[in-house]
Amino acid sequence: MYARINTFEGAPEGIDASVEHVRTMVLPVARGIDGFAGLLALGDRTTGKTIGITFWRSLEAMHASEQAADRLRDEVAAASNERVVSIEQYEVLLDEKGP
């Protein structure tokens, strides 16, 4: 599995709008992309920093999704008046969730 990590900065009061946009507009599109394996959104309501992590079944799937990811990332940033700080890609080496 592979992960793309998108880091955003914006006003703390924009976090809820960002999450709502991801829930209603991004997730439906992402679910339709071949190889999509999930999404995790993290946020700091004090600083306004948010991190979106998308998971992909293969490196090829992650690379094939880049054009759609670029568009979706820009939409999220515009919807909540955030700026994209970084985009990173990693192989998932361990994936353990609680009970």
Backbone as JSON, one array per atom type, in Angstrom:
{
  "sequence": "MYARINTFEGAPEGIDASVEHVRTMVLPVARGIDGFAGLLALGDRTTGKTIGITFWRSLEAMHASEQAADRLRDEVAAASNERVVSIEQYEVLLDEKGP",
  "N": [[0.85, -1.17, 0.0], [0.37, 2.32, -0.56], [0.85, 5.83, 0.21], [-0.29, 9.15, -0.14], [0.53, 12.24, 1.08], [-0.92, 15.2, 1.89], [-0.38, 18.43, 2.85], [-1.87, 21.22, 4.35], [-2.31, 24.74, 5.01], [-4.22, 27.08, 6.77], [-6.83, 29.28, 7.95], [-7.92, 28.61, 11.26], [-10.73, 28.56, 11.58], [-11.59, 27.64, 9.15], [-11.43, 24.91, 8.97], [-13.65, 23.16, 9.37], [-15.18, 23.64, 7.05], [-13.42, 22.73, 5.14], [-13.24, 19.97, 5.77], [-15.9, 19.24, 5.32], [-16.1, 19.73, 2.58], [-14.3, 17.82, 1.61], [-15.62, 15.49, 2.46], [-18.08, 15.59, 1.02], [-17.49, 16.23, -1.65], [-14.9, 15.39, -2.51], [-14.4, 12.72, -1.58], [-16.46, 11.1, -2.92], [-15.52, 11.23, -5.58], [-12.88, 10.27, -5.33], [-13.35, 7.65, -4.48], [-14.1, 6.49, -6.83], [-11.77, 6.24, -8.28], [-9.48, 4.05, -9.66], [-7.83, 1.78, -7.6], [-7.9, 3.26, -5.28], [-7.72, 3.29, -1.76], [-8.5, 4.43, 0.62], [-8.93, 7.23, 2.94], [-7.6, 9.61, 5.17], [-8.1, 12.25, 7.36], [-6.55, 14.84, 9.1], [-6.35, 17.38, 11.61], [-5.42, 20.52, 13.08], [-6.99, 22.48, 15.18], [-6.14, 24.76, 16.43], [-3.98, 25.93, 15.02], [-4.81, 25.77, 12.38], [-3.72, 24.1, 10.57], [-3.94, 21.37, 8.34], [-3.95, 17.92, 7.39], [-4.18, 15.7, 4.78], [-4.44, 12.38, 4.02], [-4.19, 10.09, 1.52], [-4.77, 6.73, 0.58], [-3.42, 4.09, -1.37], [-3.68, 1.17, -3.38], [-1.52, 0.3, -4.86], [1.72, 1.35, -6.08], [1.6, 2.09, -8.74], [-1.13, 2.69, -9.02], [-1.31, 4.92, -7.34], [0.38, 6.72, -8.69], [-1.03, 6.9, -11.12], [-3.25, 8.28, -10.29], [-2.52, 10.9, -9.99], [-3.15, 13.22, -11.57], [-5.91, 13.61, -11.12], [-5.75, 13.88, -8.36], [-4.31, 16.26, -8.09], [-6.18, 18.13, -9.05], [-8.33, 17.75, -7.24], [-7.08, 18.41, -4.82], [-6.52, 21.13, -5.22], [-9.15, 22.07, -5.32], [-10.03, 21.55, -2.69], [-8.32, 23.26, -1.22], [-9.12, 25.76, -2.25], [-11.82, 25.81, -1.48], [-11.75, 26.16, 1.26], [-10.11, 28.28, 1.68], [-7.37, 27.72, 1.99], [-3.81, 27.06, 1.79], [-1.65, 24.98, -0.1], [0.91, 23.29, 1.43], [2.71, 21.15, 1.31], [3.34, 18.14, -0.58], [3.66, 14.79, -0.33], [4.89, 11.47, -0.91], [4.67, 8.09, 0.11], [5.61, 4.71, 0.89], [3.49, 2.52, 2.58], [4.46, 1.06, 5.45], [3.63, -0.15, 7.75], [0.45, -0.85, 8.99], [-1.69, -0.51, 11.34], [-4.58, -0.59, 13.15], [-6.64, 0.23, 15.94], [-8.69, -1.91, 18.14]],
  "CA": [[0.0, 0.0, 0.0], [1.1, 3.58, -0.67], [0.11, 6.97, 0.74], [0.05, 10.51, -0.55], [0.24, 13.11, 2.21], [-1.12, 16.58, 1.47], [-0.42, 19.31, 4.01], [-2.49, 22.51, 4.06], [-2.37, 25.73, 6.08], [-5.3, 28.04, 6.6], [-7.39, 29.79, 9.2], [-8.56, 27.54, 12.04], [-12.18, 28.52, 11.37], [-11.88, 27.03, 7.86], [-11.26, 23.47, 9.02], [-14.93, 22.46, 9.17], [-15.54, 23.76, 5.63], [-12.51, 21.84, 4.43], [-13.67, 18.59, 6.01], [-17.19, 19.04, 4.64], [-15.83, 19.64, 1.15], [-13.71, 16.5, 1.37], [-16.66, 14.47, 2.66], [-19.15, 15.63, 0.04], [-17.05, 16.41, -3.03], [-13.67, 14.67, -2.82], [-14.54, 11.28, -1.37], [-17.18, 10.41, -3.99], [-14.65, 11.13, -6.76], [-11.75, 9.4, -4.99], [-13.82, 6.26, -4.44], [-14.2, 6.02, -8.21], [-10.45, 6.12, -8.89], [-8.95, 2.7, -9.53], [-6.74, 1.61, -6.65], [-8.1, 4.04, -4.05], [-7.89, 2.39, -0.62], [-8.97, 5.13, 1.81], [-8.53, 8.61, 3.19], [-7.54, 10.01, 6.56], [-7.94, 13.7, 7.48], [-6.09, 15.27, 10.42], [-6.35, 18.83, 11.69], [-5.11, 21.22, 14.32], [-7.92, 23.61, 15.23], [-5.45, 25.93, 16.97], [-3.14, 26.54, 13.99], [-5.44, 25.7, 11.08], [-3.0, 23.14, 9.71], [-4.62, 20.1, 8.1], [-3.22, 16.92, 6.61], [-5.03, 14.7, 4.14], [-3.65, 11.23, 3.59], [-4.93, 9.13, 0.71], [-4.1, 5.44, 0.51], [-3.51, 3.49, -2.7], [-3.36, -0.25, -3.35], [-0.22, 0.06, -5.5], [2.45, 2.53, -6.5], [1.07, 2.44, -10.05], [-2.42, 3.34, -8.81], [-1.07, 6.25, -6.78], [0.89, 7.56, -9.77], [-2.1, 7.1, -12.11], [-4.25, 9.19, -9.72], [-1.93, 12.21, -9.72], [-3.87, 14.32, -12.21], [-7.14, 13.82, -10.35], [-5.36, 14.35, -7.02], [-3.95, 17.68, -8.21], [-7.43, 18.89, -9.18], [-9.07, 17.67, -5.97], [-6.31, 19.16, -3.81], [-6.77, 22.55, -5.47], [-10.54, 22.34, -4.93], [-10.1, 21.6, -1.22], [-7.65, 24.48, -0.78], [-9.95, 26.92, -2.61], [-13.08, 25.78, -0.74], [-11.57, 26.59, 2.65], [-9.12, 29.35, 1.69], [-6.11, 27.19, 2.5], [-2.75, 26.92, 0.8], [-0.97, 23.69, -0.06], [2.26, 23.46, 1.94], [3.57, 20.09, 0.8], [2.77, 16.9, -1.09], [4.68, 13.76, -0.19], [4.43, 10.12, -1.19], [5.38, 7.09, 0.9], [5.11, 3.35, 0.97], [2.99, 2.21, 3.91], [5.24, -0.06, 5.95], [2.87, -0.77, 8.82], [-0.9, -0.29, 9.08], [-2.35, -1.17, 12.47], [-5.61, 0.22, 13.79], [-7.11, -0.33, 17.19], [-9.72, -2.95, 18.1]],
  "C": [[0.9, 1.23, 0.0], [0.21, 4.72, -0.18], [0.64, 8.26, 0.15], [-0.4, 11.42, 0.59], [0.23, 14.56, 1.72], [-1.25, 17.45, 2.72], [-0.91, 20.69, 3.58], [-2.34, 23.43, 5.26], [-3.47, 26.72, 5.75], [-5.77, 28.53, 7.95], [-8.08, 28.65, 9.95], [-10.06, 27.44, 11.79], [-12.56, 27.91, 10.02], [-11.82, 25.51, 7.86], [-12.58, 22.73, 8.76], [-15.38, 22.52, 7.71], [-14.67, 22.83, 4.78], [-12.94, 20.39, 4.56], [-14.98, 18.3, 5.29], [-16.99, 18.92, 3.13], [-15.23, 18.28, 0.8], [-14.78, 15.42, 1.46], [-17.65, 14.42, 1.5], [-18.68, 15.67, -1.42], [-15.83, 15.54, -3.4], [-13.85, 13.16, -2.7], [-15.33, 10.57, -2.47], [-16.32, 10.23, -5.26], [-13.51, 10.15, -6.49], [-12.16, 7.93, -4.98], [-13.93, 5.66, -5.83], [-12.87, 5.85, -8.92], [-9.9, 4.72, -8.61], [-7.77, 2.67, -8.57], [-6.87, 2.42, -5.38], [-8.41, 3.08, -2.9], [-8.32, 3.11, 0.65], [-8.41, 6.52, 1.95], [-8.57, 8.86, 4.69], [-7.3, 11.52, 6.58], [-7.58, 14.04, 8.93], [-6.09, 16.8, 10.45], [-6.0, 19.34, 13.07], [-5.97, 22.48, 14.35], [-7.3, 24.87, 15.84], [-4.69, 26.67, 15.88], [-3.81, 26.62, 12.62], [-4.74, 24.77, 10.11], [-3.81, 21.86, 9.58], [-3.75, 19.21, 7.23], [-4.22, 15.92, 6.07], [-4.14, 13.58, 3.62], [-4.56, 10.32, 2.78], [-4.09, 7.87, 0.59], [-4.42, 4.78, -0.82], [-3.02, 2.05, -2.64], [-2.01, -0.57, -3.97], [0.43, 1.4, -5.85], [1.92, 3.03, -7.85], [-0.27, 3.17, -9.92], [-2.24, 4.76, -8.27], [-0.57, 7.19, -7.88], [-0.19, 7.87, -10.81], [-3.14, 8.11, -11.61], [-3.75, 10.63, -9.61], [-2.68, 13.38, -10.35], [-5.16, 14.64, -11.46], [-6.82, 14.38, -8.97], [-5.0, 15.84, -7.06], [-5.21, 18.55, -8.26], [-8.2, 18.91, -7.86], [-8.39, 18.47, -4.87], [-6.56, 20.66, -3.98], [-8.18, 22.95, -5.07], [-10.68, 22.46, -3.41], [-9.49, 22.9, -0.71], [-8.52, 25.71, -1.07], [-11.22, 26.98, -1.77], [-12.93, 26.31, 0.68], [-10.49, 27.66, 2.8], [-7.82, 28.91, 2.36], [-5.05, 27.26, 1.4], [-2.09, 25.56, 1.0], [0.48, 23.94, 0.34], [3.19, 22.4, 1.38], [2.73, 18.91, 0.31], [3.89, 15.87, -1.04], [4.06, 12.4, -0.47], [5.31, 9.12, -0.45], [4.81, 5.71, 0.64], [4.64, 3.14, 2.41], [3.71, 0.95, 4.38], [4.54, -0.82, 7.06], [1.52, -0.08, 8.91], [-1.65, -1.06, 10.16], [-3.33, -0.18, 13.09], [-6.1, -0.5, 15.02], [-8.24, -1.33, 17.02], [-11.05, -2.48, 17.52]]
}
